[in-house]
Amino acid sequence: YIITPREFLKLLPKLVWYLDEPVADPAAISLYFAARMASEKITVVLSG
């Protein structure tokens, strides 16, 4: 999946709201998209 600049700009306010702080880690963007796609078929994802 390739995130377009338009998708990124549309997502940015929502991502900051969910994280509750500005995050300088660009992995947060891809993690959001991975979690969103996983939520279509998976109820719980554990990491650690």
N, C-alpha and C positions, 0 to 999 in steps of 0.2 A: 504494500500500500504506500503510495507517495502522497504526502501532505502538500497541498498546493499553498502558495502564499495567501490566497483568498481564504482558504479553510483556517489557516493559522491565525489570521487577523480576526476572523469571526469567532474563533475559539478562545482567544486570549483572555477576554474579560471573564468568561465562564471558568477557565482554568485557574485564574487568580482567585476567583471567589471560592472554588472548591478547595484549593490549597490553603486558603486563608492567609496567605503571605506571598509577596513576590519571590519567585524562585529563579535562581540563575542557572539551574540545571536543565539543559535542553532535553534531557531524557524524559522529563515530566510530560512533554508533549506527546512523544511516541507511546509512553505508558498510558496516557489517557485514551488514545485511539485503540491500543491493544485491549484495554479493559472494556471499552465500549463495545468492541467487536466480540469479546469473550462473553459479555453479559447477554448476548443474544441466545446463547445455548448453555451457559454455565451459571449456576447460582452462586457458588462460592469459589474464590481463588485464594489460596494461601501462599504466602511468600515469606522468606526469612533467611 
